[in-house]
Amino acid sequence: GDILDDYLRTDGVWILTRNKKFYTTNNEKECAEKCEEERNFTCRAFLFTRKKLECLTLAENAKMTVMFASTDAVLYEKRIYLMQCKRGIGTDYRGTEAKTRRGIPCQKWAEEIPHKPNYTPEKHPNAGLEENYCRNPDGDESGPWCYTTDPAMRFDYCAIPECEDQCMQCNGEDYHGEVSRTESGLECQHWDAQEPHMHGFTQKHYPEKDLKKNYCRNPDGELRPWCFTTSPKKRWEYCNIPRCSTHPPGSGLGSQCLSGKGEDYRGRIAITESGNACQHWNTQFPHKHGWIPHRYPCKGLEENYCRNPDGEKKPWCYTINSSVRWEYCTVPSCDRTEQVIAGMNNMPVQAPLPEECYQDKGQSYRGTASVTASGKKCQAWNSMFPHRHIKTPDRFPDADLRDNYCRNPDGDSSPWCFTTDPNVIWEYCNLKRCDDHTQE
């Protein structure tokens, strides 16, 4: 890749620095090469002036000194020295953490009191043994460490968080790393390409999903990040991205009442709105399903509590009634005022009979039925799990493909939907054709 990819660029700034060297270069790349070759000090950044074509290699970066405006200058800082997290076991960690996981200050690597070190800057010049910062010069499997200033404890490990672009939280929905090969080693197809595989996952259709270059992503709630492959014989495959050992920020107790669609609801209601008891998420009886707790660690699938792991309109559960696969639950709203207003607003809407039938082929059907003729739950139209498809709300803007409601976007004989059963792609819905008089 480009040598400048390893640097963070900031236009129009200058930083105050003591250790620097001046060079004459033609462009930023040549200046970056001077920084890589610098032997007078550890080069953490460089400044390049466009008019004078002047190059300054710097020992400090913006985290370590004062920054001020300078219209002609461009500051390039080495990304590795800006990272406050570790990748893997952290042999390349160059952050500024300087205390152990127990809070004991680290001893400077160049000092011999209270402990005489085996690892010193002289013996290991490329290990980044500066000041008293946590480092991993010996490739310790437990990560960065340091000699401590406590005479009773020679060394201890440091609490350096893992970089989330190298590991994934939950199911990797927020993974923004740069892995671009699948678990079997196939190179990923670029998201903005339609060869060798045509698809609907483009930056335009999913602007918030960070579908950059050919990096592995999870835009549709799959088990983990994936990509289309560059092999014509293999449409898509999962990527091998490790799960972070640290918990995601804000993964607290969750909500005990209904807010929005209730995706963060973590209360203990375990009965459906019609009074059926909920089936435990970790069992497959009486209903087989794919929402297995250990596969979806951040969905709160505990016991048999009502949850909303798939973006339904509100929390739901499978029931212990073998003839009723699943139902919504009644969860009290977090805002009572909001609940009262919603109740008042719903009254006139619910006065007419709900749309439980369709006219002609059902292309005008806008009801909320979401169960197939055989009783299977419908898959949401904007989801690609368990079935990938091109019947998306973006491609069929006039078909009202909301949530997982039965619709007829393609002129089929009646409303239908994709199912949440991995073995059955789609089915017609459990709806009757309207009698014209009843409809009037």
C-alpha positions as CSV (number, residue, x, y, z in Angstrom):
1,G,0.0,0.0,0.0
2,D,0.9,3.7,0.0
3,I,3.5,4.7,2.6
4,L,1.2,7.6,3.7
5,D,-1.6,5.1,4.6
6,D,0.3,4.6,7.9
7,Y,-0.1,8.3,8.8
8,L,-3.0,10.4,9.9
9,R,-3.1,13.7,7.9
10,T,-4.2,17.1,9.3
11,D,-4.1,20.1,7.0
12,G,-3.2,23.6,8.2
13,V,-1.5,22.9,11.5
14,W,1.9,23.1,13.1
15,I,3.2,21.5,16.3
16,L,5.7,22.8,18.8
17,T,8.6,20.3,19.0
18,R,12.1,20.1,20.4
19,N,13.5,17.1,18.5
20,K,13.3,17.7,14.8
21,K,15.4,17.5,11.6
22,F,15.1,19.5,8.4
23,Y,15.2,18.0,5.0
24,T,14.5,19.2,1.4
25,T,12.1,16.9,-0.4
26,N,9.8,17.1,-3.4
27,N,6.6,15.7,-1.9
28,E,5.0,14.2,1.2
29,K,6.0,10.6,0.2
30,E,9.7,11.5,0.2
31,C,9.2,13.2,3.6
32,A,7.5,10.0,4.9
33,E,10.6,8.0,3.7
34,K,12.9,10.4,5.7
35,C,10.7,9.8,8.8
36,E,11.0,6.0,8.3
37,E,14.8,6.3,7.9
38,E,15.3,8.7,10.9
39,R,18.0,7.5,13.3
40,N,18.5,10.6,15.4
41,F,15.3,9.9,17.4
42,T,12.0,7.9,17.1
43,C,10.1,9.7,14.3
44,R,6.4,9.9,15.4
45,A,5.3,12.5,12.8
46,F,6.5,14.9,10.1
47,L,5.5,18.4,8.9
48,F,5.6,19.2,5.2
49,T,5.3,22.8,3.8
50,R,3.9,22.9,0.3
51,K,5.5,26.3,-0.8
52,K,9.0,25.7,0.5
53,L,8.9,21.9,0.0
54,E,10.4,21.7,3.4
55,C,10.3,18.4,5.4
56,L,10.6,18.3,9.2
57,T,10.7,14.9,10.9
58,L,9.5,15.1,14.5
59,A,9.9,13.1,17.7
60,E,6.6,14.3,19.1
61,N,3.0,14.1,17.8
62,A,0.0,16.2,18.6
63,K,-0.8,14.1,21.7
64,M,2.5,15.1,23.3
65,T,2.8,18.8,22.5
66,V,1.0,22.0,21.5
67,M,-0.7,22.4,18.1
68,F,-1.5,25.7,16.3
69,A,-2.7,26.9,12.9
70,S,-0.3,27.3,10.0
71,T,-2.0,27.6,6.6
72,D,0.8,26.2,4.4
73,A,1.7,23.2,6.6
74,V,0.4,19.6,6.6
75,L,1.0,17.4,9.6
76,Y,1.3,13.6,9.2
77,E,1.3,11.6,12.4
78,K,2.2,7.9,12.5
79,R,-1.0,6.0,13.4
80,I,0.8,3.4,15.5
81,Y,1.8,6.2,18.0
82,L,-1.8,7.5,18.3
83,M,-3.3,4.1,19.1
84,Q,-4.4,3.6,22.7
85,C,-5.4,0.0,22.1
86,K,-3.6,-3.2,21.2
87,R,-3.8,-5.5,18.2
88,G,-3.4,-9.2,19.1
89,I,-0.8,-9.6,21.8
90,G,0.3,-6.0,21.4
91,T,3.9,-6.4,20.2
92,D,3.4,-3.2,18.1
93,Y,1.6,-1.3,20.9
94,R,3.2,2.2,21.1
95,G,0.6,4.0,23.3
96,T,1.4,5.9,26.5
97,E,-0.2,3.7,29.2
98,A,2.4,3.7,32.1
99,K,0.8,1.8,34.9
100,T,-0.1,-1.8,35.5
101,R,-3.5,-3.4,35.6
102,R,-3.3,-3.0,39.5
103,G,-2.6,0.7,39.1
104,I,1.2,0.5,40.1
105,P,3.3,3.0,38.1
106,C,5.8,1.5,35.7
107,Q,9.6,1.7,36.1
108,K,11.4,3.4,33.2
109,W,13.0,0.9,30.8
110,A,16.4,2.6,31.0
111,E,16.5,2.6,34.8
112,E,17.8,-0.2,37.1
113,I,15.9,0.7,40.3
114,P,14.0,-1.0,41.9
115,H,14.5,-3.8,39.4
116,K,17.4,-4.6,37.1
117,P,15.8,-5.2,33.7
118,N,16.5,-7.9,31.1
119,Y,14.8,-5.8,28.4
120,T,16.4,-2.4,27.8
121,P,16.3,0.2,25.0
122,E,20.0,-0.7,24.1
123,K,19.3,-4.4,23.8
124,H,16.0,-4.0,22.0
125,P,16.1,-0.8,20.0
126,N,13.1,-1.7,17.9
127,A,10.7,-2.6,20.8
128,G,9.7,0.9,21.6
129,L,11.1,0.9,25.1
130,E,10.7,4.6,25.8
131,E,10.0,6.2,29.1
132,N,8.0,3.9,31.3
133,Y,5.3,3.0,28.8
134,C,3.8,-0.5,28.7
135,R,5.3,-2.7,26.0
136,N,5.6,-6.3,24.9
137,P,9.3,-6.7,23.8
138,D,9.3,-10.5,24.3
139,G,6.0,-11.4,22.6
140,D,4.3,-12.4,25.8
141,E,1.0,-14.1,25.0
142,S,-0.7,-12.0,27.8
143,G,0.1,-8.7,26.1
144,P,2.0,-5.5,27.1
145,W,3.7,-5.3,30.5
146,C,6.3,-3.3,32.4
147,Y,8.7,-3.5,35.3
148,T,6.9,-2.0,38.3
149,T,8.0,0.7,40.8
150,D,7.0,-1.7,43.6
151,P,10.2,-3.5,44.9
152,A,7.9,-6.5,45.9
153,M,6.6,-7.0,42.4
154,R,9.2,-7.2,39.5
155,F,6.7,-6.9,36.7
156,D,3.0,-6.9,35.9
157,Y,0.7,-6.8,32.8
158,C,-1.1,-3.6,31.7
159,A,-4.8,-3.2,31.0
160,I,-4.7,-2.2,27.4
161,P,-8.0,-2.6,25.6
162,E,-8.2,-4.4,22.3
163,C,-8.6,-2.4,19.1
164,E,-12.1,-3.0,17.9
165,D,-11.0,-2.7,14.2
166,Q,-9.1,-6.0,14.8
167,C,-11.7,-7.9,16.8
168,M,-15.5,-7.8,16.9
169,Q,-18.0,-7.0,19.6
170,C,-21.3,-8.9,19.6
171,N,-21.9,-10.2,16.1
172,G,-19.7,-7.6,14.4
173,E,-22.5,-5.3,13.4
174,D,-20.1,-2.3,14.3
175,Y,-16.9,-3.9,13.0
176,H,-15.0,-1.3,10.9
177,G,-11.7,-3.1,10.4
178,E,-9.8,-3.9,7.3
179,V,-9.9,-7.7,7.0
180,S,-10.7,-8.4,3.4
181,R,-10.3,-12.2,3.1
182,T,-12.8,-14.9,4.0
183,E,-12.2,-17.7,6.5
184,S,-11.1,-20.0,3.6
185,G,-8.7,-17.4,2.3
186,L,-10.7,-16.1,-0.7
187,E,-10.3,-12.4,-1.5
188,C,-13.5,-10.3,-0.9
189,Q,-15.3,-8.6,-3.8
190,H,-15.6,-4.8,-3.6
191,W,-19.0,-3.7,-2.3
192,D,-19.3,-1.2,-5.1
193,A,-18.7,-4.0,-7.7
194,Q,-21.3,-6.2,-9.3
195,E,-18.9,-8.9,-10.6
196,P,-18.6,-11.8,-10.2
197,H,-21.7,-11.5,-7.9
198,M,-24.6,-9.1,-8.3
199,H,-26.1,-7.8,-5.1
200,G,-27.9,-5.0,-3.4
201,F,-25.4,-4.2,-0.6
202,T,-24.1,-0.8,-1.8
203,Q,-22.9,2.3,0.0
204,K,-25.9,4.1,-1.6
205,H,-28.5,1.6,-0.2
206,Y,-26.8,1.2,3.2
207,P,-25.0,4.5,3.9
208,E,-24.7,3.8,7.6
209,K,-23.1,0.3,7.2
210,D,-19.5,1.5,6.2
211,L,-19.4,-0.7,3.1
212,K,-15.9,0.5,2.1
213,K,-13.6,-1.1,-0.4
214,N,-13.8,-4.9,0.0
215,Y,-13.6,-5.0,3.8
216,C,-15.6,-7.7,5.7
217,R,-18.8,-6.2,7.2
218,N,-22.1,-7.4,8.8
219,P,-24.8,-5.1,7.3
220,D,-27.7,-7.5,7.7
221,G,-27.5,-9.1,11.2
222,E,-25.7,-12.2,10.2
223,L,-23.8,-14.3,12.8
224,R,-20.5,-12.4,12.1
225,P,-18.9,-10.2,9.3
226,W,-18.8,-11.6,5.8
227,C,-18.3,-10.5,2.2
228,F,-19.1,-11.6,-1.4
229,T,-16.0,-13.4,-2.7
230,T,-14.0,-12.8,-5.9
231,S,-14.5,-16.5,-6.8
232,P,-17.4,-17.1,-9.3
233,K,-18.0,-20.4,-7.5
234,K,-18.5,-19.0,-4.0
235,R,-21.1,-16.2,-3.7
236,W,-20.3,-15.2,-0.1
237,E,-18.5,-16.5,3.0
238,Y,-17.9,-15.5,6.6
239,C,-14.6,-13.8,7.6
240,N,-12.4,-15.0,10.4
241,I,-12.5,-12.1,12.9
242,P,-11.8,-12.9,16.6
243,R,-14.3,-11.7,19.2
244,C,-13.0,-9.0,21.5
245,S,-12.2,-10.1,25.1
246,T,-13.4,-6.8,26.5
247,H,-17.1,-5.9,26.6
248,P,-18.5,-3.2,24.4
249,P,-18.9,0.2,26.0
250,G,-22.4,0.8,27.4
251,S,-23.3,-2.9,27.6
252,G,-25.0,-2.3,30.9
253,L,-28.3,-3.5,32.3
254,G,-30.4,-2.5,29.3
255,S,-33.9,-1.1,29.6
256,Q,-36.6,-2.5,31.9
257,C,-39.4,-0.9,29.9
258,L,-40.4,-0.4,26.2
259,S,-38.4,2.3,24.4
260,G,-38.7,2.5,20.6
261,K,-38.9,-1.1,19.3
262,G,-37.6,-2.5,22.5
263,E,-34.3,-3.8,21.1
264,D,-32.6,-2.9,24.3
265,Y,-35.4,-4.3,26.6
266,R,-33.8,-6.6,29.2
267,G,-36.7,-7.0,31.6
268,R,-38.2,-10.3,32.9
269,I,-41.6,-10.4,31.2
270,A,-42.0,-14.0,29.9
271,I,-45.6,-14.2,28.7
272,T,-47.1,-13.2,25.4
273,E,-50.0,-10.7,24.8
274,S,-52.5,-13.6,24.5
275,G,-51.2,-15.2,27.7
276,N,-49.0,-18.0,26.3
277,A,-45.8,-18.7,28.3
278,C,-42.5,-18.1,26.5
279,Q,-40.2,-20.9,25.4
280,H,-36.7,-20.8,26.7
281,W,-34.3,-19.3,24.1
282,N,-31.7,-22.1,24.7
283,T,-34.2,-24.9,23.9
284,Q,-35.5,-26.2,20.6
285,F,-38.9,-27.5,21.8
286,P,-41.7,-27.2,20.9
287,H,-40.3,-24.8,18.3
288,K,-36.9,-25.1,16.5
289,H,-35.3,-21.8,15.8
290,G,-32.0,-20.0,15.1
291,W,-31.9,-17.5,18.0
292,I,-29.4,-19.5,20.1
293,P,-28.0,-17.4,23.0
294,H,-24.3,-18.1,22.6
295,R,-24.5,-17.2,18.9
296,Y,-25.9,-13.8,19.7
297,P,-24.1,-12.7,22.9
298,C,-25.5,-9.1,22.9
299,K,-29.2,-9.8,22.3
300,G,-30.0,-10.6,25.9
301,L,-31.5,-14.0,25.1
302,E,-31.7,-15.1,28.8
303,E,-34.1,-17.6,30.2
304,N,-37.4,-17.2,28.4
305,Y,-37.7,-13.5,28.6
306,C,-39.4,-11.5,25.9
307,R,-36.8,-9.9,23.6
308,N,-36.4,-8.2,20.2
309,P,-33.3,-9.6,18.6
310,D,-34.3,-9.1,15.0
311,G,-35.7,-5.5,14.8
312,E,-39.4,-6.5,15.0
313,K,-41.9,-3.8,16.0
314,K,-41.7,-4.8,19.7
315,P,-40.4,-7.6,21.9
316,W,-41.6,-11.2,21.3
317,C,-40.9,-14.8,22.1
318,Y,-41.5,-18.3,20.9
319,T,-44.3,-19.9,22.9
320,I,-44.6,-23.2,24.7
321,N,-47.9,-23.8,22.8
322,S,-47.0,-26.1,20.0
323,S,-49.7,-24.6,17.8
324,V,-48.5,-21.0,18.3
325,R,-44.9,-20.6,17.1
326,W,-44.4,-17.0,18.4
327,E,-46.2,-13.9,19.6
328,Y,-45.5,-10.4,20.7
329,C,-45.3,-9.5,24.4
330,T,-47.0,-6.6,26.2
331,V,-44.2,-4.5,27.7
332,P,-45.0,-1.3,29.5
333,S,-43.7,1.9,27.8
334,C,-40.9,3.8,29.5
335,D,-42.9,7.0,29.1
336,R,-46.4,6.8,30.5
337,T,-47.4,10.0,28.9
338,E,-46.2,8.7,25.6
339,Q,-48.2,5.5,26.2
340,V,-51.4,7.4,26.9
341,I,-51.0,9.6,23.8
342,A,-50.2,6.6,21.7
343,G,-53.3,4.9,23.1
344,M,-55.5,7.9,22.2
345,N,-54.0,8.1,18.8
346,N,-54.5,4.4,18.1
347,M,-58.2,4.4,19.1
348,P,-59.6,6.0,15.9
349,V,-57.1,4.0,13.7
350,Q,-58.3,0.7,15.2
351,A,-62.0,1.5,14.8
352,P,-62.3,0.1,11.3
353,L,-61.7,-3.6,10.8
354,P,-58.0,-4.4,10.3
355,E,-56.9,-5.4,6.8
356,E,-57.1,-9.1,6.9
357,C,-57.9,-9.6,3.3
358,Y,-56.6,-8.4,-0.1
359,Q,-58.1,-7.2,-3.4
360,D,-57.1,-8.5,-6.8
361,K,-53.5,-9.8,-6.5
362,G,-52.9,-7.9,-3.2
363,Q,-50.4,-5.4,-4.6
364,S,-52.4,-2.6,-2.8
365,Y,-52.4,-4.6,0.5
366,R,-51.0,-2.5,3.4
367,G,-52.0,-4.6,6.4
368,T,-49.8,-5.9,9.2
369,A,-50.1,-9.7,8.7
370,S,-46.7,-11.3,9.0
371,V,-47.4,-15.0,9.1
372,T,-47.3,-17.4,6.1
373,A,-50.0,-19.9,5.2
374,S,-48.1,-22.7,7.0
375,G,-47.7,-20.5,10.1
376,K,-44.1,-19.4,9.6
377,K,-42.9,-16.0,10.7
378,C,-42.0,-13.5,7.9
379,Q,-38.4,-12.2,7.5
380,A,-38.1,-8.4,7.5
381,W,-37.7,-7.0,4.0
382,N,-34.6,-5.0,4.9
383,S,-32.9,-8.1,6.4
384,M,-30.8,-10.6,4.5
385,F,-31.0,-13.3,7.2
386,P,-31.7,-16.2,6.9
387,H,-32.4,-15.5,3.1
388,R,-30.5,-13.1,0.9
389,H,-32.7,-11.4,-1.7
390,I,-33.2,-8.3,-3.9
391,K,-36.7,-7.4,-2.8
392,T,-35.5,-4.5,-0.7
393,P,-37.4,-1.3,0.3
394,D,-34.8,0.7,-1.8
395,R,-35.5,-1.3,-4.9
396,F,-39.3,-1.3,-4.5
397,P,-40.0,2.1,-3.0
398,D,-43.7,2.0,-3.9
399,A,-44.4,-1.5,-2.5
400,D,-44.4,-0.4,1.2
401,L,-41.9,-3.1,2.3
402,R,-42.1,-2.2,6.0
403,D,-41.0,-4.4,8.8
404,N,-41.9,-8.0,7.9
405,Y,-45.4,-7.4,6.7
406,C,-46.9,-9.5,3.9
407,R,-46.7,-7.7,0.6
408,N,-46.7,-8.3,-3.2
409,P,-43.9,-6.2,-4.7
410,D,-43.5,-8.3,-7.9
411,G,-47.0,-8.9,-9.1
412,D,-47.3,-12.5,-7.8
413,S,-50.8,-14.1,-7.4
414,S,-51.2,-12.9,-3.8
415,P,-49.2,-11.3,-0.9
416,W,-46.2,-13.3,0.3
417,C,-43.0,-12.9,2.3
418,F,-39.6,-14.5,2.9
419,T,-39.7,-16.8,6.0
420,T,-37.5,-16.9,9.0
421,D,-37.2,-20.7,8.5
422,P,-33.7,-21.3,6.9
423,N,-35.1,-24.2,5.0
424,V,-38.1,-22.4,3.4
425,I,-37.2,-19.3,1.3
426,W,-40.7,-17.9,0.9
427,E,-44.4,-18.6,1.2
428,Y,-47.7,-17.0,0.4
429,C,-49.3,-15.3,3.5
430,N,-52.2,-16.5,5.6
431,L,-54.6,-14.0,4.0
432,K,-58.0,-14.3,2.1
433,R,-59.1,-12.4,-0.9
434,C,-61.7,-9.7,0.1
435,D,-65.3,-10.0,-0.8
436,D,-66.2,-6.7,-2.4
437,H,-69.3,-6.1,-0.3
438,T,-67.5,-6.8,3.0
439,Q,-64.7,-4.5,1.9
440,E,-67.2,-1.6,1.3
